[in-house]
Amino acid sequence: MELHGWGRYPRQEAQVVEPLSGQHCLRAVSGTSPLIARGLGRSYGDSALGPQVLSTRLLDQLHAFDPETGLLSCAAGTSLDDILRTFVPRGWFLPVMPGTRFITVGGAIASDVHGKNHHRDGTFSAHVASIRILLGNGECVGASPSDKAELFHATCGGMGLTGVIVSAVLRLKRIAASDILETRIKAPSLDAVLEAFDAHAASAYSVAWIDCMARGASLGRSILVTAEPCVDGPLVARRVKAPGVPIEMPSGLLRRPLARMVNATYYRRARAQAQTKRKPFESFFAPLDAMAGWSGWYGRSGFLQYQLVLPKEAGATGLREILQRIGQSELGAFLAVLKLFGDANANPLSFPMTGYSLAVDFKAEGAAFELLDRLDGVVAAHGGRLYLAKDARMSAATFKAGYPRWQAFEEVRARWHAHGKFMSTQSRRLGLA
């Protein structure tokens, strides 16, 4: 069958197995062909693509929960949506919530996803107590930060290349209400939004919409959104639309003139004075989940999400150069998000570092590939890197420059029987064994 990621680029014919148990997983791994695990297909590029794919979507059981500690044991195919709908009404929430609830626990660990609170709470893996992983030699082992630590850290952010995550134990956090208090702050320039991030560094959550089409004195104009958990109110997990069949837009619609108009209108509509509103958590953490199949907006060719992170000391200079190059191009950029990251962790392939992350969507076409090749050089020159869970096109050289611990990662893979067993289209492109 033909598979693709959320960006719908690239596409690949694959043989897919959908095991119902760990024993079924073992039979698939025991085959001669290398494979890659895949959850709900929400990584954007080719990290969960390959000729042989093991789907974990049917491994979706909740095993046990301890209301005293918040420890939840579940199968790797369990979706964050299932966890939220089950536990928010009981007063528990995910400690790190990415931009969609339609991903699996295994995918969240393999991508080491982050949320709008990385500056305070780190990545998803910081709240994983332990995992069970099926190795290439057929052995299923447990790993944690204190037991088989090198395997644990390589698996968190390792894009499924150390083995098949079978199950995990997560730490949920208590909440008093499911609503949040959201504050929107208008920032007229890049310097202004970076200053605003620093001024609101104590906020529980923060993220900024940024206008990549603005130029001159308005370069980097943004709307910073911060949020705090409500201390009272309802405990409700509202059902949102599951990913549907994408509705493909006409290929020539999402062009630069429309992007400039949409972005300018969105910025002008924001009030000059900061506004605070009470909102349900769904609309703050994952607003696009309410738009089923939105990846089809870019047409049959799909889109590329370019997500980079730059060290904080180089952030202003690097971001300014990147925004100038995007603004000077003929491409339209509708959806762009800026975040402040906290400290990096011990995982060799985790994306975040102390600094600023920018994510921008482009239609997958020749001019976008050319622009992103040039932006790769800017990112590398400032000591940054690109997010593997969003990547569909970076070179092996760009990857190895951005992830200097890649060789240590490969050594762990070799020691734990992953070489020749776990491989994706992305790993081949990036020059991993």
C-alpha positions, -999 to +999 in steps of 0.1 A: +000+000+000+010+036-005+020+055+027+030+091+035+034+112+065+013+141+076+030+164+051+019+140+023+055+142+009+072+119+001+050+088-007+062+052-006+048+018-014+052-004+017+043-038+031+025-031+064+019-055+093-005-046+121+003-069+151-022-074+178+003-083+205+039-082+215+042-118+202+030-107+168+056-079+169+083-105+176+073-125+145+075-094+123+109-084+137+122-119+132+119-115+094+149-109+073+140-074+060+146-043+081+115-024+092+103+007+109+075+011+134+047+036+127+020+049+149-008+071+136+013+086+108+016+122+122+053+126+117+055+149+087+081+134+064+097+100+059+107+090+094+080+063+096+083+052+060+101+023+045+096-008+024+085-027+055+064-010+082+051-023+115+020-004+125+013-001+163-021+014+160-039-017+173-016-020+203-037+006+222-045-008+256-044+011+289-028-013+313-028+003+348-030+036+366-019+046+401-040+076+413-015+082+441+015+088+418-001+095+385+019+067+368+001+053+338+011+021+321-001+017+285+007+000+252+028+021+227-001+024+202-023+042+227-031+077+214-028+109+234-064+115+226-074+083+244-054+093+274-069+128+276-105+116+271-100+090+298-080+110+325-089+147+321-124+140+337-105+124+366-083+154+371-051+143+353-033+158+322-003+151+300+027+169+314+038+177+278+012+182+251+024+186+215+005+203+187-018+174+181-035+148+203-037+123+174-003+107+180+007+075+198+027+072+230+053+053+211+055+080+185+057+107+212+087+089+227+104+081+195+101+117+184+107+130+219+079+156+212+078+189+230+050+214+238+045+250+246+061+244+281+095+231+271+112+262+287+098+249+321+091+211+318+113+197+290+103+171+265+079+142+266+107+118+276+114+138+308+081+124+321+085+087+309+094+065+339+102+034+317+097+017+284+096-018+271+114-022+237+116-051+213+152-054+201+165-067+168+176-100+183+140-108+194+145-099+231+120-076+248+137-055+275+128-028+300+147+005+300+146+036+321+168+066+331+184+043+357+183+009+340+198+003+306+200+041+305+219+043+272+192+024+254+165+045+271+181+078+260+188+066+225+152+054+221+138+087+233+141+109+201+157+079+182+129+078+156+122+041+160+158+031+150+167+013+183+137-011+182+100-013+186+086+005+216+060-020+230+048-002+261+056+027+284+049+041+319+042+078+319+038+103+347+006+123+344+001+155+363-028+167+384-051+195+373-079+213+390-097+223+358-095+215+321-096+252+310-066+275+307-062+313+310-048+325+277-032+359+272-024+374+238+003+400+235+010+419+202+047+424+193+055+447+164+089+432+155+113+402+161+132+420+188+099+429+205+087+393+206+120+379+218+119+405+246+083+394+254+094+358+256+120+367+282+096+389+301+071+360+303+096+332+309+078+323+341+045+315+322+035+279+323+030+279+285+041+302+257+042+302+219+041+329+193+025+332+159+049+350+136+044+367+103+071+354+080+058+377+052+065+410+070+096+430+060+115+461+071+107+475+105+079+449+108+102+419+103+092+392+127+060+409+140+042+384+161+015+376+186+028+360+217+003+337+235+009+327+271-012+305+293-017+293+329-038+264+341-071+274+357-074+266+394-111+258+393-138+249+368-150+219+348-129+188+341-140+180+306-122+164+276-142+175+246-143+152+216-125+169+186-125+158+150-103+129+142-080+132+112-102+128+081-096+124+044-077+156+033-096+179+010-071+188-016-071+225-025-063+238-060-025+237-064-022+274-072-042+289-044-018+290-015+006+316-030+025+345-017-001+373-023-027+354-003-002+346+024+007+383+028-030+393+029-040+366+054-010+373+077-015+410+076-052+407+084-045+383+113-019+406+128-041+438+124-071+421+141-051+415+173-057+442+199-029+464+210-035+458+246-029+423+261-061+402+263-067+374+287-095+348+282-106+315+296-105+288+270-108+250+269-075+233+267-082+218+233-082+251+215-049+262+231-028+231+228-040+217+194-061+242+175-056+225+141-071+192+154-105+209+150-098+210+112-098+174+101-075+167+071-060+202+070-028+187+054-047+185+021-048+223+019-014+222+001-027+200-027-016+166-040+021+175-038+019+180-001+039+204+021+072+206+040+073+218+076+107+233+082+113+233+120+147+246+133+162+255+166+190+280+171+210+285+203+197+315+223+229+335+220+226+333+182+188+334+180+181+370+172+208+372+144+200+338+129+162+343+130+165+377+114+185+363+085+161+334+081+131+357+081+147+380+056+154+351+032+119+338+035+105+374+030+127+379-001+116+346-017+085+342-038+070+316-015+039+319+007+043+310+044+009+309+061+016+290+093+047+299+113+053+293+150+080+305+173+088+290+207+113+295+235+131+263+245+147+254+278+177+232+284+187+202+262+185+167+276+207+136+276+191+120+245+215+121+216+189+128+189+164+150+208+157+182+189+154+210+216+183+230+228+183+262+249+171+288+224+144+295+198+125+272+176+108+284+144+085+261+124+072+272+089+051+254+064+058+255+026+041+238-003+064+210-015+077+224-048+110+231-064+114+267-051+108+256-016+134+229-017+159+255-031+151+280-003+153+253+024+187+242+012+199+278+016+183+280+050+201+248+061+234+267+057+221+296+079+210+271+106+243+253+106+263+285+107+246+295+139+249+261+156+213+250+151+196+219+139+163+206+122+136+185+138+137+149+126+100+143+132+092+171+107+120+165+082+115+152+047+146+165+028+177+175+048+210+160+037+232+136+057+258+164+061+232+188+076+220+161+100+254+152+112+264+188+117+232+195+138+234+163+158+270+159+168+262+129+190+250+108+161+280+085+162+273+077+199+237+070+189+250+045+162+272+028+188+243+023+211+223+009+182+251-016+174+253-028+210+216-033+212+212-053+179+194-026+159+217-024+128+202-042+099+168-046+117+154-011+121+156+013+092+135+040+076+135+060+044+148+089+065+176+070+082+189+058+048+188+094+035+207+106+066+234+080+063+226+060+094+233+022+093 
